[in-house]
Structure formats: structure tokens, C-alpha cells
Amino acid sequence: MLQIQPQQEWTPARYAHNGDVRVAFDQLKGSEGEPLLLIMGLATARFWWPAGLCQAFADAGFAVARYDQRDAGQSSRVPDTATANPFKALFAKRGDAYTSEDMTDDAIAVLDELGWERAHVFGHSLGGAIAQRIALRHPDRVLSVTSSAALPSDVSGLGVLRYLRFGLLAKLARTKFPEGREGDIEAALTVWRGIASPGYPFDEAAARAWVEADVDSGPRDNKAQSRQIGAQWHGPRLKELRRPTLVLHGEQDPILRVSAGRATARAIDGARLVTYPGVGHDLPAALWTDIACQVSDMAARQLRSGGAGVCGQPLGEW
């Protein structure tokens, strides 16, 4: 079933700088209000954010910006590292390219370039862990955190095993695709089909459009995933996060067990956990309005206590 994607205009790509790293970002034209920075997952470009979800955020009163993490999209690629296997990088005791602190500082460079003193941050998958870490490392720059389909930010090494589902990951690791653009597109579409929500229609046309934009945004780099996933965190524990936090997780996520979301919410004082039946490791169209509404309600907590938020959720029940 085809989900209609709204026609949107984004500003031309701009670049923030964190040392030698250039970080590509853009803004949704016409979006105004509370600043909201979107952070996508492992080695994926900002173009993977669904247009309908971005529009839902704008309709809920947010000024929307998105960026490419280093080693993704139009941002800088870091020199090759010794570890090419993402699984080895995931369980290693240290990364050999850069740290997760470097990745959080990329986001702060984007905020500086946007002229945003503080912002709400919404991260999906690896982006969710980065969003948590931004709030831990730079609490004065963060208004609220939404962590979607993510691990707790302070879990590492073999501790990750308790949260992973290996079936899809093993299947993807075994599958081979031809070299070149069409092979890259088919590989990414295979990932999309694998992480899609079993309880909702899969929009093949929209997925192909996101994938093609991603593939065309930067060079093929088979080690980018390993460099990102191997970036170690040396900062505060998750229990020290002191910003309003919303944790979202699909109950049928084929990569991360819902226990990952529960552990994240449990570690953060006052965090709210929302789990979605039938949802995988993606953000299906049927939930875009609800997700935007949940984030808007959390933002409202910054301004008042008691009463009801935009979704009608009593703010005191968080």
C-alpha cells in the first residue's frame, strides 16, 4: 500500500565544522517554533527521515533540522580503520577512528551553525543513543530527548548481547550484492524490508526514494558502519541524564529487543516509555502524527506543569 509522501522543500545543504570534519545539514522550509534536531541511525543519511514525519513535526510547532553524522551522507568520511566487520567493532573494547564524544560534538557544531542555543533532539536507532549522549555531554544545549529504537547509551561490548536479535543481522551479513549503484540500492532495500513493521504496510516506493537519495549522497564506504558502531563512549552514565526524555520502541523490532527501550527508560528519572505493537525497527506512516504529538507534549512540559499537552496526555503522568 502506497503512503503518500508530502512534497517538501529543504534548504540547500549547509556544513558545520568539528575540527576537520564537515557535517552536512539542512532545514525544512516553512517550519517554525521550538528547534528540533533529527539524528538518523547507523551509516544512513538524513534523507532516510520520512517526509511525512518531518511535516508532522512542523505541524506540531517545531522548526525542523536534520544532519548527516560523520561517515554518512554528505558529511566527511574518516580514513579507513583496521576493523572492517561491524560485529567485531561492536564488541571491541575501543574504537580506532573516533569516539562517541566526537559524534556528539558534531551535533553541537550543527546547533552552533543553525544559531540554536538549545534544541530538542530526536534520534532513531544509533541516532537515539547519540541523542542520549548529547544530553549527557552537553546538557545545557538540550531541551528534551526522544530516543527511538535505540540501545541504552551506556551499554557496550558484550553487554549489547542481551538486547540484540541476531536473526536478521546474520541474514544480512550473509547476503551478497553486486558492486555499483544498483547493488547498493538493492542492499539498502533489503535492509528496509527486513526492519519494516510487520503490522503496517511497507511503502516500497518511499523506501526506494530514500535509498536512492542516500546512495547518491556520498561514496560507497563498507567500513563506515564499523567506524560508527566502534566509536566508544567515555561519558556519564545514563542515570545522570536530567532532561525530559521520551523512549519509543517497536514491540516487533527485529534488531533490538523491546527490553532495550525499557532499560533506557528505567535508567532515566522521569522518562516516559511508549511501545508500539506491530512496529519493527522503522517509523511507519500510521504513527507519524502520534509520534509528533508525543514529542510536542514532552516539549510542553518545559513550559508548564500540570494540565494537558497537545495530545491530551496529562503532563503530570509522565
C-alpha positions as CSV (number, residue, x, y, z in Angstrom):
1,M,0.0,0.0,0.0
2,L,1.5,3.3,-1.1
3,Q,1.7,6.0,1.6
4,I,1.6,9.5,0.0
5,Q,4.7,11.5,0.9
6,P,4.2,15.2,1.0
7,Q,6.1,17.5,-1.3
8,Q,8.6,19.3,0.8
9,E,11.3,21.9,0.3
10,W,14.5,21.7,2.3
11,T,17.2,24.4,2.4
12,P,20.3,23.7,0.3
13,A,22.8,21.6,2.2
14,R,25.0,23.6,4.7
15,Y,28.0,22.5,6.6
16,A,29.1,22.7,10.2
17,H,32.7,22.0,11.2
18,N,34.0,20.0,14.1
19,G,37.7,20.1,13.7
20,D,38.5,18.6,10.3
21,V,35.1,17.0,10.0
22,R,32.4,18.7,7.8
23,V,28.8,17.9,8.9
24,A,26.1,18.3,6.3
25,F,22.6,19.5,7.4
26,D,19.5,21.2,6.1
27,Q,16.3,22.7,7.4
28,L,12.7,22.1,6.5
29,K,11.5,25.3,4.8
30,G,8.4,26.9,6.5
31,S,8.9,25.0,9.8
32,E,8.9,27.4,12.7
33,G,8.7,27.1,16.5
34,E,10.7,25.1,19.0
35,P,14.0,23.9,17.5
36,L,14.1,20.1,16.8
37,L,17.3,18.3,15.6
38,L,16.8,14.9,13.9
39,I,19.6,12.3,14.1
40,M,19.4,9.2,11.9
41,G,20.9,5.8,12.6
42,L,23.9,3.7,11.6
43,A,25.7,4.9,8.5
44,T,22.5,6.3,7.0
45,A,21.9,9.7,5.5
46,R,19.5,12.4,6.7
47,F,17.3,11.6,3.7
48,W,16.0,8.5,5.5
49,W,13.8,10.6,7.7
50,P,10.2,10.1,6.3
51,A,8.9,13.3,4.8
52,G,5.5,12.8,6.4
53,L,7.1,12.5,9.9
54,C,9.1,15.7,9.3
55,Q,5.9,17.5,8.2
56,A,4.1,16.2,11.3
57,F,6.8,17.7,13.5
58,A,6.4,21.0,11.6
59,D,2.6,20.9,12.1
60,A,3.2,20.3,15.8
61,G,5.1,23.5,16.1
62,F,8.7,22.6,15.6
63,A,11.5,24.2,13.5
64,V,12.9,21.0,11.9
65,A,16.6,20.4,11.0
66,R,18.3,17.1,10.2
67,Y,22.0,16.3,9.7
68,D,24.3,13.5,8.4
69,Q,26.5,12.0,11.1
70,R,30.2,11.7,10.2
71,D,30.7,8.7,7.8
72,A,27.2,9.1,6.4
73,G,25.5,11.0,3.6
74,Q,27.2,14.3,2.6
75,S,29.3,14.6,5.8
76,S,33.1,13.8,5.9
77,R,34.4,10.3,5.6
78,V,37.0,9.4,8.1
79,P,40.1,7.4,7.0
80,D,39.8,3.6,6.9
81,T,40.4,1.7,10.1
82,A,41.7,-1.8,10.8
83,T,38.2,-3.2,11.7
84,A,36.0,-3.9,8.7
85,N,33.5,-6.2,10.4
86,P,30.7,-4.3,12.2
87,F,30.2,-7.2,14.7
88,K,33.9,-7.1,15.7
89,A,33.7,-3.3,16.0
90,L,30.5,-3.5,18.1
91,F,32.1,-5.8,20.7
92,A,35.6,-4.3,20.7
93,K,36.9,-2.6,23.8
94,R,37.8,0.6,21.9
95,G,37.3,2.1,18.5
96,D,40.2,3.2,16.4
97,A,38.7,6.0,14.3
98,Y,37.0,8.4,16.7
99,T,34.9,8.5,19.9
100,S,31.2,8.8,20.5
101,E,32.1,12.1,22.2
102,D,33.3,13.3,18.8
103,M,29.9,12.3,17.3
104,T,28.0,14.3,20.0
105,D,30.2,17.3,19.3
106,D,29.2,17.1,15.6
107,A,25.6,17.7,16.6
108,I,26.7,20.7,18.7
109,A,28.5,22.1,15.7
110,V,25.3,21.9,13.8
111,L,23.4,23.7,16.5
112,D,26.0,26.4,16.5
113,E,25.8,26.8,12.7
114,L,22.0,27.0,13.0
115,G,22.2,29.6,15.7
116,W,20.2,27.4,18.1
117,E,21.3,27.9,21.7
118,R,19.3,24.8,22.7
119,A,17.2,22.3,20.9
120,H,15.0,19.2,21.3
121,V,16.9,16.2,19.9
122,F,15.2,13.1,18.3
123,G,17.4,10.2,17.4
124,H,16.5,6.9,15.8
125,S,18.5,3.6,16.2
126,L,22.1,4.6,16.6
127,G,20.9,8.2,16.5
128,G,18.9,7.5,19.6
129,A,22.0,6.6,21.6
130,I,23.7,9.7,20.2
131,A,20.8,11.8,21.3
132,Q,21.1,10.4,24.8
133,R,24.8,11.1,24.8
134,I,24.4,14.7,23.6
135,A,22.2,15.4,26.6
136,L,24.7,13.8,28.9
137,R,27.8,15.6,27.5
138,H,26.1,18.9,26.6
139,P,23.1,19.2,29.0
140,D,23.0,23.0,28.6
141,R,22.3,22.6,24.8
142,V,19.4,20.1,25.1
143,L,15.7,20.9,25.9
144,S,14.5,17.3,25.7
145,V,15.5,13.9,24.3
146,T,13.5,11.4,22.2
147,S,15.3,8.0,21.8
148,S,13.7,5.7,19.3
149,A,14.6,2.1,18.6
150,A,17.9,2.5,20.4
151,L,20.2,0.9,23.0
152,P,20.8,2.5,26.3
153,S,23.7,4.8,25.7
154,D,26.0,3.4,28.4
155,V,25.8,-0.3,27.3
156,S,28.8,-1.5,25.4
157,G,30.8,-4.6,24.4
158,L,29.3,-7.9,25.4
159,G,26.6,-6.1,27.3
160,V,24.9,-5.4,24.0
161,L,24.2,-9.1,23.5
162,R,21.2,-9.1,25.9
163,Y,19.3,-6.7,23.7
164,L,20.2,-7.9,20.2
165,R,18.1,-10.1,17.9
166,F,20.6,-11.9,15.6
167,G,18.3,-13.5,13.0
168,L,18.0,-10.5,10.6
169,L,21.6,-9.3,11.3
170,A,23.0,-12.7,10.5
171,K,20.9,-13.0,7.3
172,L,22.1,-9.6,6.1
173,A,25.7,-10.4,6.9
174,R,25.5,-13.5,4.7
175,T,23.8,-11.8,1.7
176,K,26.0,-10.6,-1.1
177,F,25.1,-7.8,-3.5
178,P,26.9,-6.7,-6.8
179,E,29.2,-3.8,-6.9
180,G,27.9,-0.5,-8.1
181,R,24.9,1.8,-7.6
182,E,22.2,-0.8,-8.3
183,G,23.8,-3.3,-5.9
184,D,24.0,-0.6,-3.2
185,I,20.3,0.2,-3.8
186,E,19.2,-3.4,-3.6
187,A,21.3,-4.0,-0.4
188,A,19.7,-1.0,1.3
189,L,16.2,-2.0,0.2
190,T,16.8,-5.5,1.6
191,V,17.6,-3.8,4.9
192,W,14.5,-1.7,4.7
193,R,12.3,-4.8,4.0
194,G,13.9,-6.6,6.9
195,I,13.4,-3.9,9.5
196,A,9.8,-2.9,8.3
197,S,6.9,-3.2,10.7
198,P,5.0,-6.4,10.3
199,G,1.8,-4.8,11.5
200,Y,1.8,-2.0,8.9
201,P,2.1,-1.7,5.1
202,F,5.5,-1.5,3.6
203,D,5.9,1.5,1.3
204,E,8.3,0.2,-1.3
205,A,8.2,3.4,-3.4
206,A,9.0,5.6,-0.5
207,A,11.8,3.3,0.7
208,R,13.3,3.3,-2.8
209,A,13.3,7.1,-2.9
210,W,15.0,7.3,0.4
211,V,17.6,4.7,-0.5
212,E,18.4,6.3,-3.9
213,A,18.9,9.7,-2.2
214,D,21.2,8.1,0.4
215,V,23.2,6.1,-2.2
216,D,23.7,9.3,-4.3
217,S,24.6,11.5,-1.4
218,G,28.1,10.1,-0.8
219,P,30.7,7.5,-1.8
220,R,30.3,3.8,-1.1
221,D,32.2,3.0,2.1
222,N,32.0,-0.5,3.5
223,K,33.8,0.4,6.7
224,A,31.6,3.4,7.7
225,Q,29.3,1.2,9.8
226,S,32.3,-0.3,11.7
227,R,33.8,3.1,12.4
228,Q,30.5,4.5,13.7
229,I,29.5,1.4,15.7
230,G,33.0,1.2,17.2
231,A,33.0,4.7,18.5
232,Q,33.3,4.2,22.2
233,W,31.6,6.3,24.9
234,H,33.5,7.5,27.9
235,G,31.0,10.0,29.3
236,P,28.5,10.0,32.1
237,R,26.2,7.1,32.9
238,L,22.7,7.2,31.6
239,K,21.2,7.6,35.1
240,E,22.8,11.1,35.1
241,L,20.6,12.3,32.2
242,R,18.4,15.1,33.6
243,R,16.3,16.2,30.6
244,P,12.7,15.3,29.8
245,T,13.0,12.0,27.9
246,L,10.7,10.1,25.7
247,V,11.6,6.5,24.8
248,L,9.9,4.9,21.7
249,H,10.3,1.2,20.7
250,G,8.6,-1.2,18.4
251,E,7.4,-4.4,20.1
252,Q,8.3,-6.4,17.0
253,D,11.7,-4.7,16.4
254,P,13.8,-7.4,14.6
255,I,17.1,-5.9,15.6
256,L,16.7,-4.6,19.2
257,R,14.5,-6.3,21.8
258,V,11.9,-4.0,23.4
259,S,13.9,-4.6,26.6
260,A,16.4,-2.1,25.3
261,G,13.8,0.6,25.4
262,R,12.6,-0.5,28.8
263,A,16.2,-0.4,30.1
264,T,16.7,3.1,28.7
265,A,13.5,4.5,30.3
266,R,14.2,2.8,33.6
267,A,17.6,4.3,33.9
268,I,16.4,7.9,33.4
269,D,14.4,9.5,36.2
270,G,11.0,10.6,34.9
271,A,11.4,9.1,31.4
272,R,8.3,8.0,29.6
273,L,8.3,4.8,27.6
274,V,5.9,4.2,24.7
275,T,5.9,0.9,22.9
276,Y,4.1,0.2,19.6
277,P,2.5,-3.2,18.8
278,G,3.3,-4.4,15.3
279,V,6.2,-2.0,14.8
280,G,9.6,-3.1,13.7
281,H,12.8,-1.0,13.6
282,D,11.3,1.7,11.4
283,L,8.8,4.6,11.7
284,P,5.6,3.6,9.9
285,A,3.4,6.3,8.4
286,A,0.4,5.4,10.6
287,L,2.3,6.6,13.7
288,W,3.7,9.9,12.4
289,T,1.0,12.1,13.9
290,D,1.2,10.3,17.2
291,I,5.0,10.4,17.4
292,A,5.0,14.2,16.7
293,C,2.2,14.6,19.2
294,Q,4.2,12.7,21.9
295,V,7.2,14.8,21.3
296,S,5.2,18.0,21.3
297,D,3.6,17.1,24.7
298,M,7.1,16.5,26.1
299,A,8.2,19.9,24.9
300,A,5.2,21.4,26.6
301,R,6.5,20.1,29.9
302,Q,9.3,22.5,29.5
303,L,6.9,25.4,29.8
304,R,4.3,24.3,32.4
305,S,3.4,21.7,34.9
306,G,0.0,20.1,35.3
307,G,-2.8,20.5,32.7
308,A,-2.9,18.6,29.4
309,G,-0.5,18.5,26.5
310,V,-1.3,18.7,22.8
311,C,-2.2,15.0,22.7
312,G,-4.4,15.3,25.7
313,Q,-1.9,13.5,27.9
314,P,-1.9,14.9,31.4
315,L,1.6,16.3,31.8
316,G,1.8,15.2,35.4
317,E,1.5,11.5,34.4
318,W,5.0,11.4,32.8
